[in-house]
Amino acid sequence: MNMVNDANITALRGIPLPTDYSDMLQEFLPFHSNANNVNNHIFTSAIGIVGLFSLLHKVLPAKVPKRALVCALTVLYSIGLVYEAVVVGGGLTVSTVLATWAVVWSCLVMANKLDMNVYLSALFLIAGYGLQDVAHFVAGEPTFQGATWGNVDAGMSVDYILRMFMMHVYYLVPLVLDAASANTRAVVCLMPFMVFVYGNMSIDSFNWFGIPHVVVKDRMMKGNLGKEEERKDLETIRAWAIAQNPARGKTTHWWVNDLGKEAKDAFARVENCDTIKEIFDTRFFNNGTTFSSGYSVDIVRGMNEVYISGPNRKGTSDEVFFTEHIDGPYGFFPFASLYRCILGLDMNTEVSTIFTNLNKKETVQTGDFVAFDFHREPHLISSNPLTPNKDFRIVLKLHYAVYPKSLAVFGHALHWITVKYNEAFRALFLFTLTPTSGWSSFVGEYLVNGFTKIWNFVHTKVGLENIFYLCAISVVGYVSGCRTFFLLGSNYVHYFRYITTYYFREGANYGHFKRDALLYKVFTVICLAYFALKPILSGEMTIFQFTSLYMPKLVLIAFGYFVCVSATAALGVDGTYFGIELGHVKADYQFIKSFPYNVFPHPMILSQVFSLSVMFTLPHMHDGINVPIWYLPLHSFLYLTHCAQEIYDYHAGTPWYKLKNKDE
């Protein structure tokens, strides 16, 4: 496309209104021939649309169902584009419409998630508009607005200006997409998946608006129903369960609707009690913040039950509870959570729930309850034969869907599909509880228990959110041809987890932190090895040529990593990954006296900085072609930043050396 010139502008100023989309596109393209300008327009348009949606949510009259109305308008807009593309024609293609859908619906979800106040919404809208002019200025291209309806000196009629303005607004996203390259359009089509990934990292109120890879907090909650009326309700439910003469040799459960009237009424009061509500209110911002109108907590009655635990019987579905597992399969569901609340009805001393990620063991007794994410929290049941129960161990299983009020559709959807899953799994569970055939034994032993172990392994060792995130940045990086996006998004993640978890250590989820830090560290080391050995892997040099040429440097690099591995061995994996700081390793800060701590200060970090510095001297590691020149220095900078944080014990609390001086 040719750059726009004065003749083009003069020709455009006096033309009649475009008759269809094709005419509009031909007028639009001369002002958007620069690829960077077009790419910036996609980004700034998204910002403006998020601001517009969010502003409408705030300024529409209180009696109007705002979110439903904005959603309905978006549906109408989407249908209008389809109608024009399929029925009317005029140059608007179905592929452009689908890409427009990806942008608009992604922006609608983000507007609902961020749920900004009026001022921030207006700022987003203004920024989206203003930054488009900045993009034109940087690219050296005049604006379409300035040459048509926005040119007040051209003598155009008010009717022309208004109609041209409306067409510009209505077609803005399709026009920008048609001006974009095929790679850019492909990236845009991935926006819904990127929002989905964001939703997996933004499931509650304690994770910095879903910013990826900062500190993840412990999401388990616990409390006790100690009020007199609450205890009476618990006694009523337990008495009903005992009156049913349950078998002692196996698990027994009753849905809420199976209970007698008195027990059912007591159950309803318990699941609605203020004590449990207050726990959720404390954990979730139900009153809202700058970026949120708060969270809703809905009772999931279709899953609530009275439960009598049975023994661990190998080969049956009971065995799964005594194995580390995650109760539900929808750990990938964005923005919303479903909590299971285990509430004790007796003086249980034998059966405990162990939360492996949190290094916590909870033995619920009368009135005690512990709530955790049904689809995300790994745990297992343990039985202590030294302190056997004298009677039945009976608990209530209560369930609550938790979601942002502005994204109720996600909460309701998770509520519904989890109930259906639970009903199906209950049928399967009962089928394998008392195996009567080889088939039922096979299903219980291999399908139920086997799949549970595999699913738990994926969650605890890799993490679904990490799989989705790495897929997203890999695909976007590949499709866009932007290696920088991939490197920045994958190779520096662990530093931000180090820094933020070290600082906001109170209540941090240690299992999540260690899993993610190890995963991204290993991923980064693989990338470093690939870049370092690229002359060999690409066939430019043989192994002999490479080692002969760089032997002294390779020895120094290997020495640095040898010191790092030795430091890890001296501390242990848990000690290496903040086990002391987060309270999971009981030891003094200066308890290590062996190599390399008796030779080098801060050997864990400084040895790696040393190796990275030597690696930087290899010609292909800073040539800007094989490896970006900033790649290794940025690694060293972030390592040294965290090193300074450790030296001064900079965190949201009192440094260890000040506590030590105080004790002395």
C-alpha positions, -999 to +999 in steps of 0.1 A: +000+000+000+012+035-007+016+061+020-012+087+020-004+121+005-021+155+002-038+145-030-054+115-013-066+137+015-081+163-008-099+136-028-113+121+004-126+154+019-154+159-006-165+124-014-200+111-006-205+087+023-193+052+016-221+030+002-208-002+019-180-017+039-157-021+008-159+016+001-151+024+037-121+001+037-107+017+006-109+051+023-094+037+055-064+018+041-043+047+028-041+060+064-030+027+079-003+013+057+024+011+084+024-023+102+034-009+136+006+017+134-020-010+126-007-033+154-009-004+178-044+003+167-055-032+176-041-028+211-054+007+216-088-002+203-090-030+228-082-006+256-108+018+245-135-009+241-127-022+277-131+013+289-164+019+270-180-014+283-168-007+319-181+029+317-215+018+305-217-006+335-212+024+358-232+052+342-264+035+331-294+041+354-294+019+385-328+003+376-314-008+342-298-044+342-265-029+330-244-059+323-273-077+306-280-047+284-243-042+274-241-080+267-273-077+246-259-048+226-227-068+220-249-097+207-268-074+184-235-059+171-222-094+165-254-105+147-253-073+126-218-080+114-227-116+105-258-105+086-238-080+066-211-105+058-234-134+049-265-117+035-257-081+024-222-086+012-203-054+005-168-066+012-171-076+049-158-112+051-168-139+076-131-143+087-130-106+096-163-109+115-149-139+135-118-120+143-139-090+154-159-113+176-126-124+192-117-088+201-151-075+212-161-105+234-127-107+249-129-070+258-164-076+273-151-103+296-121-082+306-143-052+313-165-073+336-135-088+353-117-055+359-150-039+368-133-005+371-149+026+387-161+055+366-128+074+366-106+045+356-132+034+329-131+069+315-093+069+316-092+037+296-116+050+270-097+083+267-063+064+266-076+041+238-087+071+218-056+093+224-030+065+219-044+060+184-033+095+175+001+088+191+004+057+170-003+078+138+023+104+149+050+079+156+043+061+123+043+094+104+008+088+090-022+113+091-053+101+108-084+090+090-105+111+113-085+142+106-090+138+069-127+130+069-154+137+096-130+152+121-117+180+097-137+210+108-122+232+081-135+211+052-170+226+053-188+192+057-224+191+068-234+180+103-253+151+088-222+139+070-200+143+101-224+123+123-230+095+098-193+092+089-185+092+126-210+064+133-197+043+104-161+048+117-170+037+152-192+007+140-165-006+115-134+004+134-124-031+146-131-048+112-113-020+094-082-023+115-082-061+112-085-059+074-055-035+074-035-059+095-012-087+083-022-123+084+000-130+114-015-102+133-050-114+125-040-149+137-028-135+170-061-115+174-080-147+170-062-161+200-075-133+223-103-155+238-077-182+247-055-155+262-084-143+283-091-179+293-055-182+304-058-149+324-090-163+340-071-193+352-046-170+370-073-146+383-097-168+403-100-148+435-094-115+453-058-121+465-037-123+434-031-088+422-058-086+396-046-118+380-011-106+371+006-138+361+033-153+382+033-132+413+029-147+448+000-172+451-017-173+485-031-201+505-067-205+495-078-228+523-101-215+550-111-229+584-133-220+614-156-234+640-194-233+645-195-226+682-228-209+687-254-228+708-280-228+680-254-240+655-243-269+678-280-279+683-284-282+645-253-303+642-266-326+669-299-329+651-283-340+619-259-365+636-288-380+655-308-385+623-277-402+606-272-426+635-309-435+635-305-448+599-283-477+612-254-471+588-230-500+580-196-497+598-177-514+570-181-489+542-188-453+533-223-440+536-238-407+524-272-390+520-280-360+498-298-331+516-331-341+500-328-376+515-329-362+551-359-361+573-377-328+577-361-318+610-326-328+599-331-311+565-342-278+582-312-280+605-289-286+575-304-255+557-296-234+587-260-247+589-252-241+552-266-205+556-250-198+590-233-165+596-201-182+608-194-197+574-205-166+556-181-145+576-151-167+567-159-163+530-164-125+534-130-123+550-113-142+523-131-126+494-138-089+489-176-089+490-178-052+494-157-045+463-125-026+455-113-002+429-112-030+404-141-051+416-177-048+427-170-078+450-177-116+450-208-137+453-209-169+473-237-192+463-247-224+481-244-255+458-272-275+473-271-302+446-238-314+461-244-310+498-246-342+518-242-360+551-212-383+549-200-412+571-164-422+562-154-458+557-121-476+560-094-476+533-102-507+512-077-513+485-091-519+450-124-500+457-132-464+451-127-457+488-090-461+482-089-428+462-096-407+493-065-421+510-044-412+480-033-376+472-061-363+449-081-334+437-118-338+440-130-322+408-119-321+371-126-284+363-094-269+376-091-251+342-124-232+346-116-195+345-125-167+370-146-189+394-141-214+421-162-241+438-153-246+475-159-278+494-164-273+532-159-303+555-177-298+588-173-322+617-202-336+637-183-356+664-151-358+684-131-374+656-095-383+666-086-408+639-092-393+605-074-362+592-073-343+559-037-335+548-033-306+524+000-314+507+007-281+490+002-262+523+019-287+546-011-287+568-030-314+586-066-308+598-086-331+621-121-317+621-141-323+653-175-311+664-182-277+648-148-275+631-148-269+593-122-265+566-130-251+532-109-257+500-111-254+463-129-286+450-112-284+416-077-272+425-065-282+460-046-315+463-052-334+496-056-368+510-073-386+540-051-402+566-061-426+594-043-428+627-047-463+642-032-451+675-062-428+682-092-447+668-126-432+668-150-447+694-180-441+671-189-431+635-170-403+620-197-381+604-192-349+585-212-325+564-200-318+529-211-282+521-203-266+488-201-230+477-196-214+442-174-183+445-171-158+416-169-121+408-203-105+409-195-090+375-189-124+360-219-143+374-223-163+342-190-181+350-200-188+385-234-202+375-218-223+348-192-238+371-220-244+397-241-264+371-213-285+355-199-294+389-232-307+402-236-328+371-201-341+374-207-350+411-239-369+403-221-389+376-190-395+398-213-406+427-229-432+405-195-445+394-183-444+430-212-465+442-206-489+413-171-496+425-176-493+462-184-530+467-170-547+435-192-576+424-174-585+392-141-582+375-153-553+355-163-532+386-130-541+402-111-530+371-131-497+369-124-490+406-087-500+406-075-487+373-100-462+359-111-442+390-079-445+410-056-445+380-071-414+364-072-396+398-034-402+403-026-389+368-048-358+372-032-351+405+003-355+391-005-329+363-018-304+389+009-309+415+040-312+392+031-289+363-002-271+369-029-266+343-025-228+344+011-232+335+003-256+306-022-231+293+001-201+298+031-218+281+009-229+252-005-193+248+029-175+247+044-202+225+016-200+199+015-162+200+053-160+197+053-185+168+023-170+149+035-134+154+071-143+146+081-125+178+107-145+197+111-117+222+075-122+234+081-158+241+115-152+258+101-125+280+070-145+289+088-177+298+124-172+308+120-146+336+089-159+353+107-176+382+124-143+392+091-126+398+078-156+418+110-154+439+108-117+445+070-114+452+068-146+473+098-136+494+082-102+500+046-113+505+055-145+523+027-146+549+000-170+538+019-180+506+010-213+490+044-231+494+035-261+471+024-238+443+055-216+446+080-245+446+062-262+417+062-231+396+097-219+405+111-253+396+091-256+364+102-223+350+137-225+362+141-259+344+125-244+313+149-215+314+180-237+319+168-257+288+166-225+268+200-214+280+215-247+270+199-246+236+213-211+229+247-220+242+249-251+221+233-237+191+265-238+169+266-275+175+228-281+171+227-261+139+256-279+124+278-248+122+305-265+144+313-300+155+314-309+192+352-311+189+355-277+173+331-261+198+349-275+229+383-268+215+375-232+208+356-224+240+371-249+265+383-224+292+350-206+291+330-239+293+350-249+323+342-217+341+305-220+332+305-256+345+322-245+377+296-218+383+267-243+380+287-269+401+288-243+429+250-237+424+241-274+425+264-278+456+245-250+473+212-266+465+225-299+480+236-282+511+203-264+517+180-291+503+153-284+478+129-270+504+156-248+519+166-236+485+130-225+477+123-204+508+114-232+531+129-214+560+114-180+552+080-195+546+081-216+578+082-250+562+118-258+572+127-253+609+162-240+608+183-209+616+193-186+587+229-194+593+227-231+599+247-241+568+284-243+573+294-267+546+307-261+510+301-238+493+287-216+521+320-218+540+338-205+509+316-181+489+290-155+501+255-161+486+268-190+464+234-200+451+228-167+432+263-154+426+275-186+410+247-184+385+255-148+377+291-158+373+282-185+348+258-162+329+285-135+327+310-160+312+283-173+288+278-137+276+314-137+263+306-164+238+301-146+205+268-162+196+253-154+230+252-116+224+252-112+187+215-100+185+208-127+159+210-160+177+204-144+211+191-109+219+218-088+234+197-081+265+188-117+272+217-127+295+222-093+312+185-093+321+189-126+338+218-113+358+200-081+367+170-100+381+192-124+400+211-096+416+179-078+424+167-108+443+201-113+459+199-078+473+165-086+486+178-117+504+209-098+518+187-072+535+158-096+541+135-071+524+099-083+529+066-073+544+078-079+580+108-075+602+142-086+588+157-117+605+188-098+617+167-072+635+147-100+652+179-116+662+193-084+677+161-079+695+162-113+710+198-108+721 
